[in-house]
Amino acid sequence: MTSETATIAPARKGFRIDFHVWGPVIALLALIALGAFLNPNFLSYGNVTNVLARSAFIGIIAVGMTFVITSGGLDLSVGSMAAFIAGVMIMVMNALVPSMGVGWGVIFVGMAAALVVGVAAGLVNGLLITQARIEAFIVTLGTMGIFRSLITWLADGGTLSLDFAVREVYRPVYYGGILGVAWPIIVFALVAIIGEVIMRKTPFGRHCAAIGSNEQVARYSAVHVERVRLAAYVLLGVLVGIATIMYVPRLGSASSSTGVLWELEAIAAVIIGGTVLKGGFGRVWGTVVGVLILSLIGNILNLANLVSPYLNGAIQGVIIILAVVLQRQKKTER
């Protein structure tokens, strides 16, 4: 009897669900069911594509944030950085219209400018953190204010608007797509797939986790800590640039209010997805699930008219706190 019990017990353990891994997926499925129950239009093609397209900007940034947080860092400047990049893009394209005319040439130059500024911004953050030895929280809090002030100054306190003719040419980058799938969704999917491969299959991803887990051990293991951390911030800057490229044709403008709370949403998505806030473990696929959860919560609240949309930031803040609390409970159980 005792031997039978001993053989049965492990079999039962095999059916236990690891909520740390599958919890976000279960929450996402529950939200989909709730949304479909509250509003019949929730699963309509138009609503689904709208939710996915709008979440793509945060999703692209959140993939980069996953690497930064996994390596033990943090970036509070991504929203302000996106606003600054958008402003520079618009100014560059508007300035080139008289000489280059209206067309894709101007737009490609604007895209290149966005990527260059993104790399530069990520490089500044990374160098201050790795070379000047300043805490990531302090550095990115400071650059957040700098970028936000710069876009306010460039717009003279108002709004920078893209030339109307250029905007008409640029619009398909957001509103167009392939087989009914919008370009932002396609780009987000590609970034997520590449990010997951890098995190799981490359030395860079493993080194990010090693540094976040124990920096000293990583140094003893011949990991170039400063180089890897710098690369993580530069990668995040590039992805902010890509997200901005997809965002600008949506509204065709940039102002001091552009990208507000994007850093909160990106960090929330990463933490909800299971990446450890203090570093050492990260998963890009979980971040994608986290982005979708946040987007669906906002969408359900809007469709069901349960809570004012002005409280979305408060709800996201509560979700971040709960996610961190659950992570600590998981560590205590171990």
C-alpha positions in Angstrom: 0.0 0.0 0.0 2.8 2.3 0.9 4.6 1.7 -2.4 1.4 2.4 -4.4 0.9 5.7 -2.6 4.5 6.6 -3.3 4.0 5.9 -7.0 0.7 7.8 -7.2 2.0 10.9 -5.4 4.5 12.1 -8.1 1.8 11.5 -10.7 -0.5 14.0 -9.0 2.3 16.5 -8.7 2.7 16.4 -12.4 -0.7 18.0 -12.9 0.0 21.0 -10.8 0.0 24.3 -12.7 3.0 26.6 -12.2 1.1 29.9 -11.9 4.4 31.8 -12.0 4.8 30.6 -15.6 1.2 30.2 -16.8 -0.5 32.8 -14.6 -0.2 35.6 -17.1 -1.6 33.4 -19.9 -4.5 32.3 -17.7 -5.2 35.9 -16.8 -5.1 36.9 -20.5 -7.6 34.1 -21.4 -9.9 35.2 -18.5 -9.8 38.8 -19.7 -10.8 37.7 -23.3 -13.7 35.7 -21.9 -14.8 38.6 -19.7 -14.6 41.1 -22.5 -16.7 38.8 -24.8 -19.2 38.4 -22.0 -19.5 42.2 -21.3 -19.7 43.4 -24.9 -20.5 41.4 -28.1 -18.3 43.7 -30.1 -15.2 42.8 -28.1 -14.1 40.0 -30.4 -14.9 41.8 -33.6 -12.2 42.1 -36.2 -12.2 45.9 -35.9 -11.8 46.0 -32.1 -9.1 43.2 -32.0 -7.0 44.8 -34.7 -7.4 48.2 -33.0 -6.3 46.8 -29.7 -3.3 45.1 -31.2 -2.2 48.1 -33.3 -2.4 50.4 -30.3 -0.5 48.0 -28.1 2.3 47.6 -30.6 4.1 50.8 -29.6 4.3 49.8 -26.0 5.0 46.2 -26.9 8.0 47.1 -29.1 9.5 49.2 -26.3 8.6 46.6 -23.6 10.7 44.0 -25.5 13.7 46.2 -25.1 12.8 47.0 -21.5 12.8 43.2 -20.8 16.6 43.1 -21.6 17.3 46.1 -19.5 15.4 44.9 -16.4 16.7 41.3 -16.8 20.3 42.8 -16.6 19.3 44.5 -13.4 18.7 47.9 -14.9 15.7 50.2 -15.4 14.7 53.0 -17.8 12.2 55.6 -16.8 12.9 57.8 -19.8 11.4 55.8 -22.7 8.2 57.8 -22.9 10.0 61.2 -23.0 12.5 59.7 -25.4 9.8 58.7 -27.8 8.3 62.2 -27.7 11.7 63.8 -28.4 12.4 61.3 -31.2 9.0 62.0 -32.7 9.7 65.8 -32.6 13.1 65.4 -34.3 11.6 63.2 -37.0 8.9 65.7 -37.8 11.3 68.6 -37.9 13.7 66.7 -40.1 11.0 65.7 -42.6 9.4 69.1 -42.7 12.8 70.7 -43.3 13.6 68.4 -46.2 10.3 68.9 -48.1 11.4 72.0 -49.9 14.5 70.4 -51.3 13.5 66.7 -51.6 9.8 67.1 -52.3 7.0 65.0 -50.9 7.8 61.3 -51.1 9.3 58.2 -49.5 12.8 59.7 -49.7 11.9 62.3 -47.0 10.2 59.6 -44.9 13.2 57.3 -45.0 15.5 60.1 -43.9 13.1 60.8 -41.1 13.1 57.1 -40.1 16.9 57.1 -40.2 17.0 60.2 -37.9 14.6 58.4 -35.5 17.0 55.4 -35.2 20.1 57.6 -34.9 18.5 59.6 -32.1 17.3 56.4 -30.4 20.8 55.0 -30.5 22.3 58.2 -29.2 19.7 58.4 -26.3 20.2 54.8 -25.3 24.0 55.3 -25.5 23.8 58.4 -23.2 21.8 56.5 -20.6 24.1 53.5 -20.9 27.3 55.4 -20.6 26.2 57.4 -17.6 25.2 54.1 -15.9 28.2 52.0 -16.8 31.0 54.5 -17.0 29.9 57.3 -14.6 28.6 54.6 -12.2 25.4 56.5 -11.6 22.3 54.5 -10.5 20.0 53.7 -13.4 17.0 55.1 -11.6 18.7 58.5 -11.2 20.1 58.6 -14.7 16.9 57.8 -16.5 14.8 60.0 -14.1 17.1 62.8 -15.1 17.0 62.1 -18.9 13.3 61.7 -18.7 13.0 65.3 -17.6 15.6 66.4 -20.2 13.9 64.7 -23.2 10.5 66.0 -22.1 11.9 69.6 -21.7 13.6 69.3 -25.1 10.4 68.4 -27.0 8.5 71.2 -25.2 11.2 73.6 -26.2 11.3 72.4 -29.8 7.5 72.7 -30.0 7.6 76.1 -28.3 5.1 74.8 -25.7 2.7 73.7 -28.4 2.6 70.9 -31.0 4.9 70.0 -33.9 2.8 68.9 -36.9 4.1 66.9 -39.8 3.6 68.4 -43.3 0.1 67.3 -44.4 1.3 66.0 -47.8 4.0 64.0 -46.2 1.6 62.6 -43.6 -0.7 61.4 -46.4 2.2 59.4 -47.9 3.3 58.2 -44.4 -0.2 57.1 -43.2 0.0 53.5 -44.6 2.9 52.7 -42.2 0.3 52.7 -39.4 -3.0 52.2 -41.2 -1.8 49.8 -44.0 -0.7 46.3 -43.7 -0.7 42.8 -45.3 -3.8 40.6 -45.5 -5.6 42.9 -43.2 -2.9 42.8 -40.5 -1.6 46.3 -39.7 2.1 47.1 -40.0 2.5 47.9 -36.3 1.2 44.5 -35.4 3.6 42.8 -37.9 6.6 44.8 -36.6 5.7 44.0 -33.0 5.4 40.3 -33.8 8.8 40.3 -35.5 10.5 42.2 -32.7 9.0 39.9 -30.1 10.1 36.7 -32.0 13.6 38.1 -32.5 13.8 39.3 -28.9 12.7 35.8 -27.6 15.4 34.1 -29.7 18.1 36.6 -28.5 17.0 36.1 -24.9 17.0 32.3 -25.0 19.5 31.3 -27.7 22.3 33.9 -27.6 25.2 34.7 -25.2 23.8 38.3 -25.0 20.5 37.1 -23.5 22.3 34.7 -21.1 24.7 37.4 -20.1 21.9 39.8 -19.3 20.4 37.2 -17.0 23.7 36.4 -15.4 24.5 40.1 -14.6 21.0 40.6 -13.2 21.3 37.5 -11.0 24.8 38.2 -9.6 27.1 40.8 -11.1 30.2 39.6 -9.3 29.7 36.0 -10.4 29.2 37.3 -13.9 32.5 39.2 -13.8 34.3 36.1 -12.5 32.8 34.2 -15.4 34.5 36.6 -17.9 31.2 38.4 -18.8 31.8 42.0 -19.9 29.3 43.5 -17.6 29.6 47.1 -18.7 29.5 46.2 -22.4 26.4 44.0 -22.0 24.5 46.6 -20.0 25.5 49.4 -22.4 24.2 47.2 -25.3 20.9 46.6 -23.5 20.3 50.3 -23.2 21.3 51.0 -26.8 19.0 48.1 -27.9 16.1 49.8 -25.9 16.9 53.1 -27.6 16.7 51.5 -31.0 13.4 49.9 -30.2 12.0 53.2 -28.9 13.0 54.6 -32.3 11.2 51.8 -34.2 8.1 52.3 -32.0 8.2 56.0 -32.8 8.5 55.4 -36.5 5.3 53.4 -36.3 3.6 55.9 -34.1 4.2 59.2 -35.9 1.9 58.4 -38.9 -1.0 57.7 -36.6 -1.4 61.4 -35.4 1.3 63.2 -37.5 2.3 65.3 -34.5 4.4 65.5 -31.4 4.1 67.5 -28.2 5.0 67.5 -24.5 2.1 65.1 -23.9 3.4 62.5 -26.4 4.4 59.2 -24.8 3.2 60.1 -21.3 3.1 57.1 -19.0 4.7 54.8 -21.7 7.5 54.0 -19.3 4.9 52.9 -16.7 3.1 50.7 -19.3 6.3 49.1 -20.6 7.6 48.3 -17.1 4.2 47.0 -16.0 4.0 44.7 -19.1 7.5 43.3 -18.3 6.7 42.6 -14.7 3.3 41.1 -15.4 4.9 38.8 -17.9 7.1 37.3 -15.2 10.4 39.1 -15.6 12.0 39.6 -12.2 12.1 43.3 -11.3 15.5 43.0 -9.6 16.9 41.2 -12.6 18.3 37.7 -13.2 15.4 36.3 -15.2 13.4 37.5 -18.1 11.1 36.2 -20.8 10.0 38.1 -23.9 7.0 36.0 -24.6 5.7 36.8 -21.1 6.2 40.5 -21.8 4.0 40.2 -24.9 1.3 38.6 -22.8 1.7 41.4 -20.3 1.3 44.0 -23.0 -1.9 42.3 -24.2 -3.3 42.1 -20.7 -2.8 45.8 -20.1 -4.3 46.7 -23.5 -7.3 44.4 -22.9 -7.9 45.9 -19.4 -8.1 49.4 -20.9 -10.2 48.2 -23.8 -12.7 46.4 -21.6 -13.0 49.3 -19.2 -13.8 51.6 -22.2 -16.3 49.3 -23.9 -18.1 48.4 -20.7 -17.9 52.0 -19.3 -17.1 50.6 -15.9 -14.3 53.0 -14.9 -13.2 56.4 -16.2 -10.4 56.0 -18.8 -8.5 58.7 -16.8 -8.0 56.0 -14.1 -6.1 53.7 -16.4 -2.7 54.9 -15.0 -3.9 54.2 -11.5 -5.0 50.7 -12.5 -1.6 50.0 -14.1 0.2 51.2 -11.0 -1.9 48.8 -8.8 -1.1 46.0 -11.3 2.7 46.7 -11.0 2.5 46.6 -7.2 0.5 43.3 -7.2 2.9 41.7 -9.7 5.9 42.6 -7.5 4.2 41.3 -4.4 3.4 38.0 -6.2 7.1 37.7 -7.2 8.2 38.2 -3.6 5.8 35.6 -2.4 7.1 33.2 -5.0 10.7 33.8 -3.8 9.5 33.2 -0.2 7.9 29.9 -1.1 11.2 28.7 -2.7 
